[in-house]
């Protein structure tokens, strides 16, 4: 019977001490501004991801090469002197 009481008290002490440690760590984290720091870090991460996505979308929207467009040829006649016939 004594062994059972020792085991019960030992496990109860372990539970109480674990709760105290976890609660203490949580209290210290709150005092040092842990939640705010995590929120700022998360917002910065989201900001970076959005910036990368916007850059990628803009670079895809305005490509450097538009395809096989060659443009018009330069005129060979001086239109001030000669009017082309239709």
TINUKOL-80727 format. One record per residue: residue in three letters; x, y, z of N, C-alpha, C in turn. Coordinates in Angstrom, 2 decimals. Example, Ala and Ser with C-alpha at 12.3 -4.5 7.8 and 13.67 -1.06 7.14 Angstrom:
! TINUKOL-80727
[ALA,[13.19,-5.69,7.80],[12.30,-4.50,7.80],[13.20,-3.30,7.80]],
[SER,[12.85,-2.25,7.08],[13.67,-1.06,7.14],[12.90,0.03,7.87]],
This chain:
! TINUKOL-80727
[UNK,[0.81,-1.18,0.00],[0.00,0.00,0.00],[0.86,1.26,0.00]],
[UNK,[1.97,1.20,0.67],[2.85,2.37,0.70],[3.42,2.67,-0.68]],
[UNK,[3.68,1.66,-1.44],[4.20,1.85,-2.79],[3.17,2.56,-3.67]],
[UNK,[1.90,2.21,-3.48],[0.85,2.85,-4.26],[0.74,4.34,-3.91]],
[UNK,[0.83,4.69,-2.64],[0.76,6.09,-2.22],[1.96,6.88,-2.73]],
[UNK,[3.12,6.26,-2.68],[4.33,6.93,-3.18],[4.21,7.20,-4.68]],
[UNK,[3.70,6.24,-5.43],[3.54,6.41,-6.87],[2.50,7.50,-7.17]],
[UNK,[1.42,7.50,-6.39],[0.37,8.51,-6.60],[0.90,9.90,-6.30]],
[UNK,[1.56,10.06,-5.15],[2.10,11.36,-4.79],[3.20,11.80,-5.75]],
[UNK,[4.00,10.87,-6.20],[5.07,11.19,-7.15],[4.51,11.68,-8.47]],
[UNK,[3.47,11.00,-8.98],[2.88,11.43,-10.25],[2.15,12.76,-10.09]],
[UNK,[1.50,12.96,-8.94],[0.83,14.24,-8.70],[1.84,15.38,-8.63]],
[UNK,[2.97,15.13,-7.98],[4.02,16.15,-7.90],[4.57,16.47,-9.29]],
[UNK,[4.73,15.43,-10.11],[5.24,15.63,-11.46],[4.26,16.47,-12.29]],
[UNK,[2.96,16.21,-12.14],[1.96,16.96,-12.88],[1.94,18.42,-12.45]],
[UNK,[1.98,18.65,-11.15],[1.95,20.01,-10.63],[3.21,20.77,-11.05]],
[UNK,[4.36,20.12,-10.96],[5.60,20.82,-11.34],[5.65,21.09,-12.83]],
[UNK,[5.14,20.18,-13.65],[5.10,20.41,-15.09],[4.19,21.59,-15.41]],
[UNK,[3.04,21.65,-14.75],[2.13,22.78,-14.95],[2.76,24.09,-14.53]],
[UNK,[3.52,24.06,-13.44],[4.18,25.28,-12.96],[5.26,25.73,-13.95]],
[UNK,[6.01,24.78,-14.46],[7.07,25.13,-15.41],[6.48,25.69,-16.69]],
[UNK,[5.45,25.02,-17.22],[4.83,25.49,-18.46],[4.18,26.85,-18.25]],
[UNK,[3.50,27.03,-17.12],[2.90,28.32,-16.82],[3.94,29.40,-16.63]],
[UNK,[5.05,29.07,-16.01],[6.13,30.04,-15.83],[6.76,30.45,-17.14]],
[UNK,[6.96,29.48,-18.01],[7.54,29.78,-19.32],[6.58,30.66,-20.11]],
[UNK,[5.30,30.36,-20.02],[4.30,31.17,-20.72],[4.27,32.59,-20.17]],
[UNK,[4.37,32.73,-18.85],[4.36,34.07,-18.25],[5.60,34.87,-18.65]],
[UNK,[6.75,34.23,-18.64],[7.99,34.90,-19.04],[7.92,35.30,-20.51]],
[UNK,[7.36,34.42,-21.34],[7.22,34.70,-22.77],[6.33,35.92,-22.99]],
[UNK,[5.24,36.00,-22.24],[4.32,37.14,-22.38],[4.97,38.44,-21.90]],
[UNK,[5.74,38.36,-20.83],[6.39,39.57,-20.30],[7.45,40.09,-21.27]],
[UNK,[8.17,39.20,-21.90],[9.23,39.62,-22.82],[8.71,39.98,-24.21]],
[UNK,[7.39,39.89,-24.42],[6.83,40.28,-25.71],[6.91,39.20,-26.76]],
[UNK,[6.87,37.96,-26.35],[6.97,36.85,-27.30],[5.85,36.81,-28.32]],
[UNK,[4.58,36.95,-27.89],[3.50,36.91,-28.88],[3.61,38.03,-29.91]],
[UNK,[3.98,39.22,-29.48],[4.11,40.33,-30.42],[5.26,40.09,-31.39]],
[UNK,[6.36,39.54,-30.88],[7.50,39.26,-31.76],[7.14,38.21,-32.80]],
[UNK,[6.40,37.18,-32.37],[5.98,36.15,-33.33],[5.03,36.71,-34.36]],
[UNK,[4.13,37.59,-33.95],[3.20,38.21,-34.88],[3.94,39.09,-35.90]],
[UNK,[4.91,39.84,-35.44],[5.70,40.70,-36.34],[6.49,39.83,-37.32]],
[UNK,[7.07,38.75,-36.83],[7.83,37.86,-37.71],[6.91,37.22,-38.75]],
[UNK,[5.69,36.83,-38.33],[4.75,36.23,-39.26],[4.30,37.23,-40.31]],
[UNK,[4.06,38.47,-39.90],[3.66,39.49,-40.86],[4.78,39.79,-41.85]],
[UNK,[6.00,39.79,-41.38],[7.14,40.03,-42.27],[7.28,38.89,-43.28]],
[UNK,[7.05,37.66,-42.83],[7.11,36.52,-43.73],[6.02,36.61,-44.80]],
[UNK,[4.81,36.99,-44.39],[3.72,37.15,-45.35],[4.04,38.29,-46.32]],
[UNK,[4.60,39.37,-45.82],[4.96,40.51,-46.67],[5.98,40.10,-47.73]],
[UNK,[6.95,39.29,-47.35],[7.96,38.83,-48.31],[7.32,37.94,-49.37]],
[UNK,[6.43,37.02,-48.93],[5.77,36.14,-49.89],[4.91,36.93,-50.87]],
[UNK,[4.19,37.92,-50.38],[3.35,38.74,-51.26],[4.20,39.53,-52.24]],
[UNK,[5.32,40.08,-51.76],[6.20,40.84,-52.65],[6.76,39.95,-53.76]],
[UNK,[7.15,38.73,-53.42],[7.66,37.81,-54.44],[6.57,37.47,-55.46]],
[UNK,[5.35,37.25,-54.99],[4.25,36.91,-55.89],[3.91,38.09,-56.80]],
[UNK,[3.88,39.29,-56.26],[3.58,40.47,-57.08],[4.67,40.67,-58.13]],
[UNK,[5.93,40.49,-57.73],[7.03,40.64,-58.69],[6.91,39.61,-59.81]],
[UNK,[6.59,38.37,-59.44],[6.46,37.32,-60.46],[5.30,37.62,-61.40]],
[UNK,[4.18,38.07,-60.85],[3.02,38.37,-61.70],[3.30,39.55,-62.64]],
[UNK,[3.98,40.57,-62.14],[4.31,41.71,-63.00],[5.30,41.33,-64.08]],
[UNK,[6.27,40.51,-63.74],[7.24,40.10,-64.76],[6.59,39.21,-65.81]],
[UNK,[5.57,38.43,-65.42],[4.85,37.62,-66.41],[3.89,38.47,-67.23]],
[UNK,[3.36,39.53,-66.66],[2.41,40.37,-67.38],[3.10,41.22,-68.45]],
[UNK,[4.33,41.61,-68.21],[5.08,42.43,-69.15],[6.37,41.71,-69.55]],
[UNK,[6.30,40.75,-70.46],[7.50,39.99,-70.84],[8.49,40.86,-71.61]],
[UNK,[9.73,40.43,-71.62],[10.77,41.17,-72.33],[10.64,41.00,-73.84]],
[UNK,[10.16,39.86,-74.28],[10.00,39.58,-75.70],[8.51,39.37,-75.97]],
[UNK,[8.00,40.00,-77.03],[6.58,39.89,-77.32],[6.27,38.86,-78.38]],
[UNK,[7.24,38.17,-78.86],[6.99,37.15,-79.88],[7.59,37.54,-81.21]],
[UNK,[7.06,36.97,-82.30],[7.66,37.20,-83.62],[7.18,38.49,-84.29]],
[UNK,[6.99,39.56,-83.53],[6.58,40.83,-84.13],[7.81,41.52,-84.69]],
[UNK,[7.76,41.89,-85.98],[8.93,42.51,-86.61],[8.73,44.00,-86.85]],
[UNK,[7.49,44.47,-86.84],[7.26,45.89,-87.09],[7.14,46.20,-88.57]],
[UNK,[6.92,47.46,-88.88],[6.78,47.88,-90.28],[8.14,48.27,-90.85]],
[UNK,[8.21,48.22,-92.17],[9.44,48.63,-92.85],[9.49,50.15,-92.93]],
[UNK,[10.67,50.68,-92.97],[10.83,52.13,-93.14],[10.39,52.52,-94.54]],
[UNK,[9.74,53.65,-94.69],[9.29,54.08,-96.03],[10.49,54.41,-96.92]],
[UNK,[10.35,54.10,-98.20],[11.43,54.39,-99.16],[11.17,55.69,-99.91]],
[UNK,[9.93,56.14,-99.96],[9.60,57.37,-100.67],[9.55,58.54,-99.69]],
[UNK,[9.86,59.71,-100.21],[9.70,60.92,-99.42],[8.30,61.44,-99.70]],
[UNK,[7.40,61.30,-98.77],[5.99,61.64,-98.99],[5.76,63.13,-99.13]],
[UNK,[6.73,63.95,-98.79],[6.58,65.38,-99.01],[6.77,65.72,-100.49]],
[UNK,[7.54,64.91,-101.19],[7.82,65.17,-102.60],[6.89,64.35,-103.52]],
[UNK,[6.64,63.11,-103.18],[5.88,62.23,-104.05],[4.71,61.63,-103.27]],
[UNK,[3.53,61.68,-103.87],[2.35,61.07,-103.25],[2.18,59.71,-103.90]],
[UNK,[2.09,58.65,-103.10],[1.94,57.32,-103.72],[0.58,57.18,-104.39]],
[UNK,[0.56,56.39,-105.47],[-0.68,56.14,-106.20],[-1.40,54.98,-105.54]],
[UNK,[-2.73,55.04,-105.61],[-3.53,53.97,-105.03],[-3.79,52.89,-106.03]],
